[in-house]
Amino acid sequence: MDVEIWSDVMCPFCYIGKRKFENALNQFTHKDQVNVVWKSFQLNPDMKTEPGKNINQYLADVKGWSLDEAKGMNDRVTAMAHEVGLSYDFDKAVVANSWDAHRFIQLAKQHGLGDAAEERLFRAYFTEGRDTSNHVTLLELGTEIGLVAADIEQMLQSNQYAEAVSQDIYEAQQVGVRGVPFFVLNRRYAVSGAQQPETFLGALNTAWSEWEKANPSVIQLPTDGPACTPGEIC
């Protein structure tokens, strides 16, 4: 059974949602028969990489908030991350366009390393304060997870996997993605946002019980979980 997950590297709730989903998956009886497929989604396609500006300042600028207000909101998100064992440091996070990071993920998927790529990029962005648009950084992260340096360099020096990223974004529109993370189970059930593990587990059990039923429609489950919406930094 496929579980497709639309996310963006710069979405804090996507990393939190990943952990909560993993918690549920570890409790799922048929976890070994679940194929997790990561899908690309850009919250801010027009964002310009600004290594000298961190996310707190960027958020304050785009929202018209004070720096203290922006830091306060990110502190609350940091506390949410801490609850699932993640360590966020928004003071170090670098404002970076995620396009090349998504192409990097598409390359990793071709080698069965999609989940490893997502995990490494999230940690680099939210914990280590690394510029995930920087080609040297992506080369280092890629070789860490087992990709071949020459393959990464070839991708970065070309437009390779751009079509795959665009296709994922197009598919997101077709299934009604309005914020990420967005989880689609067996192309029938959807869970939006960083829901609690019990919600994910219930969706897994429901989708599994209907494994053989052919129905291409996507049914929306509770959508009030924390999520990031396009055009926003949260």
C-alpha positions in Angstrom: 0.0 0.0 0.0 1.4 3.4 -1.0 1.4 6.4 1.3 2.3 9.6 -0.6 3.5 12.5 1.5 3.6 16.0 0.0 6.0 18.3 1.9 8.5 21.1 1.7 11.9 21.2 3.2 11.2 24.6 4.8 7.9 23.5 6.5 8.4 22.9 10.2 5.2 21.0 10.5 6.3 18.6 7.8 9.2 17.4 10.0 6.9 17.1 13.0 4.3 15.3 10.9 7.0 12.9 9.6 7.8 11.9 13.2 4.1 11.5 14.2 3.4 9.4 11.1 6.5 7.2 11.8 5.2 6.7 15.4 1.9 5.5 13.9 3.6 3.4 11.3 5.6 1.6 13.9 2.4 0.5 15.6 0.8 -0.6 12.3 0.5 -4.4 11.9 1.3 -4.3 8.2 4.1 -1.6 8.3 6.4 -3.8 6.2 3.9 -3.6 3.3 3.6 0.1 3.3 5.6 2.0 0.6 6.2 5.6 1.6 6.6 8.0 -1.4 7.8 11.5 -0.7 6.3 14.2 -3.0 7.6 17.7 -3.7 5.6 20.8 -2.8 6.9 24.4 -2.8 5.3 26.8 -0.2 7.2 29.8 -1.7 8.3 29.1 -5.3 9.5 32.7 -5.7 11.5 32.9 -2.5 15.0 34.2 -3.0 17.9 32.5 -1.1 19.3 35.0 1.5 22.0 33.3 3.5 22.5 36.5 5.6 18.9 36.5 6.8 17.4 33.9 9.2 13.8 32.7 9.2 12.9 34.8 12.3 13.7 38.0 10.5 12.2 36.9 7.2 8.9 36.0 8.9 8.9 39.3 10.7 9.4 41.1 7.4 6.7 39.2 5.3 4.1 39.2 8.1 4.7 42.8 9.3 5.5 41.5 12.7 8.2 42.6 15.2 11.2 40.3 15.5 10.0 39.4 19.0 6.6 38.3 17.6 8.2 36.2 15.0 10.6 34.6 17.5 7.6 33.9 19.8 5.7 32.0 17.2 8.8 30.0 16.2 9.4 29.3 19.9 6.0 27.7 20.1 6.7 25.6 17.0 10.1 24.6 18.5 8.2 23.4 21.6 5.9 21.3 19.4 9.0 19.8 17.7 10.6 19.0 21.1 7.5 16.9 22.0 8.3 14.5 19.2 12.1 14.4 19.9 13.2 17.1 17.4 15.5 20.0 18.0 14.7 23.2 16.1 17.0 26.3 16.0 15.2 29.0 14.1 17.9 31.5 15.0 20.2 29.6 12.7 17.7 28.6 9.9 18.7 30.1 6.5 16.2 31.6 4.1 16.6 29.4 1.1 14.6 28.5 -2.0 13.8 24.8 -2.0 13.7 24.0 -5.7 17.1 22.3 -5.9 16.5 20.5 -2.6 13.4 19.0 -4.2 15.4 17.9 -7.3 17.9 16.4 -4.8 15.0 14.4 -3.2 13.8 13.2 -6.6 17.3 11.9 -7.4 17.4 10.2 -4.0 14.1 8.5 -4.7 15.5 6.9 -7.8 18.0 5.1 -5.5 15.6 4.1 -2.7 16.8 7.0 -0.5 13.8 9.3 -0.6 13.1 9.0 3.1 16.8 9.4 4.0 17.0 12.5 1.9 13.9 14.1 3.5 15.3 13.3 7.0 18.7 14.7 6.3 17.4 17.9 4.6 15.0 18.6 7.5 17.8 18.2 10.1 20.1 20.3 8.0 17.6 23.1 7.7 15.9 23.2 11.1 18.6 21.9 13.4 22.0 22.7 11.8 21.2 26.0 10.1 22.6 24.9 6.8 21.7 26.5 3.4 19.8 23.7 1.7 19.9 25.5 -1.6 23.7 25.5 -1.7 25.1 23.0 -4.1 28.1 22.2 -1.9 25.8 21.5 1.0 23.6 19.3 -1.1 26.6 17.4 -2.4 27.8 16.8 1.2 24.3 15.7 2.4 23.9 13.4 -0.6 27.1 11.6 -0.1 26.3 11.2 3.6 23.1 9.3 2.8 24.8 7.1 0.1 24.3 8.9 -3.2 27.1 9.0 -5.7 28.8 12.4 -5.8 29.0 12.4 -9.6 25.2 11.8 -9.8 24.5 14.7 -7.5 26.9 17.0 -9.4 25.3 16.0 -12.8 21.8 16.8 -11.4 22.9 20.1 -9.9 24.6 21.3 -13.1 21.6 20.5 -15.2 17.8 20.7 -15.1 17.5 17.1 -14.2 14.4 16.0 -12.2 12.8 19.4 -12.7 9.9 17.7 -14.5 9.5 15.3 -11.7 9.2 18.1 -9.2 6.7 19.9 -11.3 4.7 16.7 -11.8 4.4 16.3 -8.0 3.3 19.9 -7.6 0.7 19.3 -10.4 -0.6 16.2 -8.6 -0.9 18.1 -5.4 -3.4 20.4 -7.1 -5.3 17.4 -8.4 -5.8 15.8 -5.0 -6.6 19.0 -3.2 -3.4 19.8 -1.3 -3.8 23.3 0.2 -1.1 22.9 2.9 1.6 20.6 3.9 2.3 18.0 5.2 -0.4 16.2 3.2 -0.6 12.4 3.4 -2.5 10.3 0.8 -3.1 6.6 1.5 -3.7 4.3 -1.3 -4.9 7.2 -3.4 -8.2 7.0 -1.5 -7.8 8.6 2.0 -6.0 11.8 2.9 -4.8 13.2 6.2 -3.8 16.9 6.2 -1.4 18.4 8.7 0.8 17.1 11.5 -2.0 15.0 13.1 -1.6 12.9 16.2 -0.2 9.3 15.7 -3.7 7.8 16.5 -5.2 9.7 13.6 -2.5 8.4 11.2 -2.9 4.9 12.6 -6.7 5.0 12.1 -6.2 6.1 8.5 -3.7 3.3 7.9 -6.1 0.7 9.3 -9.0 2.0 7.3 -7.0 2.3 4.1 -5.6 -1.2 4.6 -9.0 -2.7 5.1 -10.1 -1.4 1.7 -6.9 -2.3 -0.1 -8.7 -4.1 -2.9 -11.4 -1.6 -3.4 -10.9 0.4 -6.6 -11.8 4.0 -5.9 -9.5 6.9 -7.2 -11.2 9.6 -5.2 -9.5 11.1 -2.2 -11.6 11.4 1.0 -10.4 14.1 3.4 -10.0 13.1 7.1 -9.6 15.7 9.9 -7.8 18.7 8.5 -7.3 20.8 11.6 -3.7 19.6 12.2 -0.9 22.2 12.1 0.2 22.8 8.5 2.0 25.4 6.4 0.1 27.0 3.5 1.6 28.4 0.3 3.0 31.9 0.4 3.7 31.7 4.1 6.6 31.0 6.4 5.5 29.4 9.6 
